[in-house]
Amino acid sequence: MFKKAKPFFIYTETPTHVGSGSELGYVDLPIQREKHSNFPKIEASGLKGSFRSVFNSDPQLKDKVKYVFGPEDGNDHAGGLGFLDGRILLFPIKSVKGIFGWVTCPYVISRFKEEMSLCEGVSLEKLDGIETITPNSIVENSSLKLEDNDVVILEEYSFKVQKNDRLRKFSAWLSDIIFPKLQNSSGDVYRIFREKMQKDIVVLSDDDFRDFTDMSTEVITRTKINAEKGTVEDGALFNEEYIPENTIFYSLALASALFVDEKEKESIKKINKTEEDFILDYFFSGIGKHDIIQIGGNTTIGKGIVRIVTPEGGNDNA
């Protein structure tokens, strides 16, 4: 039984293919989707496998992987760390103005708030009222609106929109988490994206959001070339679906007990803290060192590069 949960976000830096196998439709290799809503998702098993690979590659973290993620031989004992599926929060859509905007819907943001309530220490005051944001809501100073007109055109579809102050507050809160103030020699690294997210989130109806996430993913035709002839091999032409870059998912890291005897537990933890706190501290401190990871297929062609974003302290700013 899981005793404690903390949230994290997944920001796709490059198009990402977390596949569900082959199908007979137009797309030969589709992405994973929720059965009931058809929204894109990332299976918890895929997340866990990707994280485990990262932690295994770090000499300072590797020795505790079998206790937290579980041993290679599953018959020995269970791991103490689990995850929810990566759930969609914001999906990027091409816009006539402002290049692109992030879309979401009442169902998605209501579910997000509900699942944040499972996390200890999450301040729900910062999410107060987001479930009441109505479809076709936008921030007042959005760069997506046509001049002198409360209309937004996404892909080839136009939407009559109205400003919503609750959406403005939610956008400001989320943008500070996804694009934190990080300085380098050139200045604020994420400033442009943070300012864009503050004003370019659009809440659509549940049905419109479902249609965009169904029809506006990237579908790429790939081939295999015959090395001797320099031509496409017979039967080697296929279509592959990708979640576009700039998509935002979220998940929860779930901690339970360590499934080893008491003596071994004390040698693992070394300091006086609960088992669930030890597990979550281990995970979040480790992912803080390795926030850029690869998820899904096509590693060698630069796909599936994502940034893991954790609210400061694991959940204090959530």
C-alpha positions as CSV (number, residue, x, y, z in Angstrom):
1,M,0.0,0.0,0.0
2,F,1.4,3.4,-1.0
3,K,1.8,5.8,1.9
4,K,2.9,9.0,0.2
5,A,2.9,10.7,-3.2
6,K,4.6,13.6,-4.8
7,P,4.0,15.1,-8.3
8,F,6.4,15.7,-11.2
9,F,6.0,17.0,-14.7
10,I,7.2,15.7,-18.1
11,Y,8.1,18.2,-20.8
12,T,8.8,16.8,-24.2
13,E,11.9,18.5,-25.6
14,T,11.7,16.5,-28.9
15,P,8.9,14.5,-30.5
16,T,8.3,11.4,-28.4
17,H,7.1,7.9,-29.5
18,V,5.9,5.8,-26.6
19,G,4.4,3.0,-28.6
20,S,1.5,0.7,-28.2
21,G,2.6,-1.9,-30.8
22,S,1.5,-2.2,-34.4
23,E,-2.0,-1.7,-35.7
24,L,-3.9,-2.1,-39.0
25,G,-5.0,1.5,-39.4
26,Y,-3.5,4.5,-41.1
27,V,-0.8,4.7,-38.4
28,D,1.2,1.6,-38.3
29,L,2.9,2.4,-35.0
30,P,0.6,4.6,-32.8
31,I,1.3,6.1,-29.5
32,Q,-0.2,5.0,-26.2
33,R,-3.6,6.3,-25.4
34,E,-6.2,6.1,-22.6
35,K,-8.9,3.6,-23.6
36,H,-11.9,5.6,-22.4
37,S,-10.8,9.1,-23.5
38,N,-8.3,8.4,-26.3
39,F,-6.0,11.1,-24.7
40,P,-2.2,10.4,-25.1
41,K,-0.5,8.9,-22.1
42,I,2.7,7.4,-21.0
43,E,2.4,4.0,-19.3
44,A,3.7,3.9,-15.7
45,S,5.8,0.9,-16.6
46,G,7.6,2.9,-19.3
47,L,8.3,5.7,-16.9
48,K,9.6,3.4,-14.3
49,G,11.9,1.6,-16.8
50,S,13.3,4.8,-18.1
51,F,14.0,6.1,-14.6
52,R,15.5,2.9,-13.5
53,S,17.9,3.0,-16.4
54,V,19.0,6.5,-15.5
55,F,19.5,5.6,-11.8
56,N,21.4,2.4,-12.7
57,S,23.9,4.5,-14.8
58,D,24.8,6.7,-11.8
59,P,27.4,5.0,-9.5
60,Q,26.2,7.1,-6.5
61,L,22.6,5.9,-7.0
62,K,23.0,2.4,-8.4
63,D,23.4,0.6,-5.0
64,K,19.9,1.4,-3.8
65,V,18.1,0.8,-7.1
66,K,17.1,-2.8,-6.2
67,Y,15.4,-1.6,-3.0
68,V,13.6,1.4,-4.5
69,F,12.7,0.2,-8.0
70,G,12.7,-3.5,-7.2
71,P,15.3,-6.2,-7.8
72,E,16.0,-7.7,-11.3
73,D,14.5,-11.0,-10.0
74,G,11.0,-10.0,-9.0
75,N,10.6,-13.1,-6.8
76,D,13.1,-11.6,-4.2
77,H,10.9,-8.7,-3.1
78,A,8.9,-5.8,-4.4
79,G,10.2,-2.3,-4.9
80,G,9.0,0.6,-2.8
81,L,8.5,3.1,-5.6
82,G,5.6,3.3,-8.0
83,F,4.2,5.7,-10.5
84,L,0.9,6.8,-12.0
85,D,0.7,6.8,-15.8
86,G,1.9,10.0,-17.3
87,R,-1.3,12.0,-17.9
88,I,-1.7,14.8,-20.5
89,L,-2.0,18.3,-19.1
90,L,-1.2,20.7,-22.0
91,F,-1.0,19.9,-25.7
92,P,0.6,22.3,-28.2
93,I,-1.4,23.3,-31.3
94,K,-0.4,25.5,-34.2
95,S,-2.0,29.0,-34.1
96,V,-2.5,31.6,-36.8
97,K,-1.0,34.1,-34.3
98,G,1.7,33.5,-31.7
99,I,3.1,30.4,-33.5
100,F,1.4,27.9,-31.2
101,G,-0.7,27.7,-28.0
102,W,-1.2,25.1,-25.3
103,V,-4.6,23.6,-25.1
104,T,-6.3,21.8,-22.3
105,C,-9.9,21.2,-21.2
106,P,-12.1,21.2,-18.0
107,Y,-11.9,17.4,-17.7
108,V,-8.1,17.4,-17.8
109,I,-7.6,20.2,-15.3
110,S,-10.3,18.9,-12.9
111,R,-8.5,15.5,-12.9
112,F,-5.2,17.2,-12.4
113,K,-6.5,19.0,-9.3
114,E,-8.1,15.8,-7.9
115,E,-4.8,13.9,-8.3
116,M,-2.8,16.7,-6.7
117,S,-5.0,16.3,-3.7
118,L,-3.4,12.9,-3.2
119,C,0.0,14.5,-2.6
120,E,1.0,15.4,0.9
121,G,2.0,19.1,1.2
122,V,0.4,20.2,-2.1
123,S,-1.3,23.6,-1.6
124,L,-4.7,23.2,-3.2
125,E,-5.3,26.9,-2.7
126,K,-3.1,27.5,-5.7
127,L,-5.4,25.3,-7.7
128,D,-8.6,26.8,-6.2
129,G,-11.4,27.1,-8.8
130,I,-9.5,25.7,-11.8
131,E,-12.3,23.1,-12.3
132,T,-14.7,26.0,-12.9
133,I,-12.8,27.4,-15.9
134,T,-15.2,27.3,-18.8
135,P,-14.4,26.2,-22.4
136,N,-13.0,28.8,-24.8
137,S,-11.3,30.6,-21.9
138,I,-8.1,32.5,-22.5
139,V,-5.8,34.9,-20.7
140,E,-6.5,38.6,-21.4
141,N,-3.1,39.5,-22.9
142,S,-2.8,36.3,-25.0
143,S,-0.7,36.6,-28.2
144,L,-3.0,34.1,-29.9
145,K,-6.0,36.4,-30.3
146,L,-6.6,38.1,-33.6
147,E,-6.3,41.9,-33.5
148,D,-9.4,43.7,-32.3
149,N,-11.2,40.4,-32.1
150,D,-11.8,37.8,-29.4
151,V,-11.1,35.0,-31.8
152,V,-8.3,32.4,-31.8
153,I,-7.6,30.2,-34.8
154,L,-6.0,26.9,-34.0
155,E,-5.0,24.8,-37.0
156,E,-8.0,25.6,-39.3
157,Y,-10.6,26.1,-36.6
158,S,-11.7,29.4,-35.0
159,F,-12.9,29.8,-31.5
160,K,-14.7,32.7,-29.9
161,V,-12.9,33.2,-26.6
162,Q,-13.3,35.1,-23.4
163,K,-10.8,36.2,-20.8
164,N,-10.7,34.2,-17.5
165,D,-8.8,35.5,-14.5
166,R,-8.6,32.1,-12.9
167,L,-6.9,30.8,-16.0
168,R,-4.4,33.6,-15.7
169,K,-3.5,32.7,-12.2
170,F,-3.2,29.0,-13.1
171,S,-1.0,29.8,-16.1
172,A,1.3,32.0,-14.0
173,W,1.6,29.3,-11.3
174,L,2.3,26.5,-13.8
175,S,4.7,28.5,-16.0
176,D,6.9,29.2,-12.9
177,I,7.2,25.4,-12.3
178,I,7.7,24.2,-15.9
179,F,10.1,27.0,-16.8
180,P,11.9,28.0,-13.6
181,K,14.1,31.1,-13.3
182,L,17.4,29.6,-14.3
183,Q,20.3,31.9,-15.1
184,N,23.4,31.3,-17.3
185,S,25.9,33.6,-19.0
186,S,23.2,34.6,-21.5
187,G,20.6,35.5,-18.9
188,D,17.2,33.8,-17.9
189,V,17.2,30.5,-19.8
190,Y,13.5,29.9,-19.9
191,R,12.2,33.5,-19.9
192,I,10.6,33.4,-23.4
193,F,8.8,30.1,-22.8
194,R,7.7,31.1,-19.3
195,E,6.2,34.3,-20.6
196,K,4.5,32.5,-23.4
197,M,2.9,29.9,-21.1
198,Q,1.7,32.7,-18.9
199,K,-0.5,34.0,-21.7
200,D,-1.0,31.3,-24.3
201,I,-2.9,28.5,-22.6
202,V,-6.4,28.0,-24.0
203,V,-9.1,25.9,-22.3
204,L,-11.3,24.2,-24.9
205,S,-14.2,21.9,-24.5
206,D,-13.5,18.3,-23.7
207,D,-14.6,17.2,-27.1
208,D,-12.4,19.7,-29.0
209,F,-9.4,18.8,-26.8
210,R,-9.9,15.1,-27.6
211,D,-10.2,15.9,-31.3
212,F,-6.9,17.9,-31.3
213,T,-5.0,15.3,-29.4
214,D,-6.3,12.7,-31.7
215,M,-5.8,14.5,-35.1
216,S,-2.8,16.8,-34.4
217,T,-0.1,14.5,-33.3
218,E,2.9,14.1,-35.6
219,V,2.8,11.2,-38.0
220,I,6.1,10.5,-39.8
221,T,6.7,8.2,-42.7
222,R,9.8,6.2,-42.2
223,T,11.7,3.8,-44.6
224,K,14.5,1.3,-44.5
225,I,17.0,1.7,-47.3
226,N,18.7,-1.2,-49.0
227,A,22.4,-0.6,-48.5
228,E,23.4,-2.2,-51.8
229,K,20.7,-0.7,-54.1
230,G,20.2,2.7,-52.3
231,T,16.4,2.2,-52.6
232,V,13.6,1.5,-50.2
233,E,13.3,-2.2,-49.3
234,D,10.1,-3.9,-50.1
235,G,7.6,-3.6,-47.3
236,A,9.8,-1.3,-45.3
237,L,7.6,1.8,-45.5
238,F,5.7,2.6,-42.3
239,N,4.0,5.4,-40.5
240,E,4.9,6.3,-36.9
241,E,3.0,8.6,-34.5
242,Y,4.8,11.0,-32.2
243,I,3.7,13.2,-29.3
244,P,4.8,16.7,-30.4
245,E,7.5,18.6,-28.6
246,N,6.4,21.1,-26.0
247,T,3.7,18.7,-24.7
248,I,3.3,18.6,-20.9
249,F,2.4,15.5,-18.9
250,Y,2.3,15.0,-15.2
251,S,2.6,11.9,-12.9
252,L,2.9,11.0,-9.3
253,A,5.7,9.2,-7.6
254,L,4.2,6.8,-5.0
255,A,6.2,5.5,-2.1
256,S,5.4,2.6,0.2
257,A,7.5,0.5,2.6
258,L,10.9,-1.1,1.9
259,F,10.3,-4.8,1.4
260,V,13.3,-6.1,3.3
261,D,14.0,-7.0,6.9
262,E,14.5,-4.4,9.6
263,K,18.3,-4.7,9.8
264,E,18.7,-4.2,6.1
265,K,16.3,-1.2,6.2
266,E,18.4,0.6,8.7
267,S,21.6,0.0,6.7
268,I,19.9,1.3,3.6
269,K,18.4,4.5,5.1
270,K,21.4,5.3,7.4
271,I,19.5,8.3,8.8
272,N,16.4,8.6,10.8
273,K,13.5,9.1,8.4
274,T,10.4,7.1,7.4
275,E,10.8,4.6,4.7
276,E,8.4,6.5,2.3
277,D,10.4,9.7,2.9
278,F,13.6,7.9,2.2
279,I,12.3,6.5,-1.1
280,L,10.9,9.8,-2.3
281,D,14.0,11.8,-1.3
282,Y,16.1,9.2,-3.1
283,F,14.0,9.5,-6.3
284,F,13.6,13.3,-6.4
285,S,17.3,14.1,-5.5
286,G,18.4,11.6,-8.1
287,I,16.1,13.0,-10.8
288,G,17.3,16.5,-9.8
289,K,20.8,15.4,-11.1
290,H,19.4,13.8,-14.2
291,D,16.4,15.9,-15.3
292,I,17.0,15.3,-19.0
293,I,16.2,11.7,-19.9
294,Q,15.0,9.6,-22.9
295,I,11.6,7.9,-22.9
296,G,10.2,5.6,-25.6
297,G,11.7,4.5,-28.9
298,N,14.1,5.9,-31.5
299,T,16.8,7.0,-29.2
300,T,19.4,7.2,-32.0
301,I,17.5,9.7,-34.0
302,G,16.9,12.1,-31.2
303,K,13.4,11.2,-30.3
304,G,11.9,11.0,-26.8
305,I,14.1,13.5,-25.1
306,V,12.1,14.9,-22.1
307,R,12.8,17.2,-19.2
308,I,11.5,16.1,-15.8
309,V,10.3,19.0,-13.8
310,T,9.8,18.7,-10.0
311,P,8.3,21.5,-7.9
312,E,10.9,22.8,-5.5
313,G,11.4,20.4,-2.7
314,G,9.4,17.7,-4.5
315,N,6.1,19.3,-3.8
316,D,6.4,22.5,-1.7
317,N,5.5,24.8,-4.6
318,A,2.8,22.6,-6.0
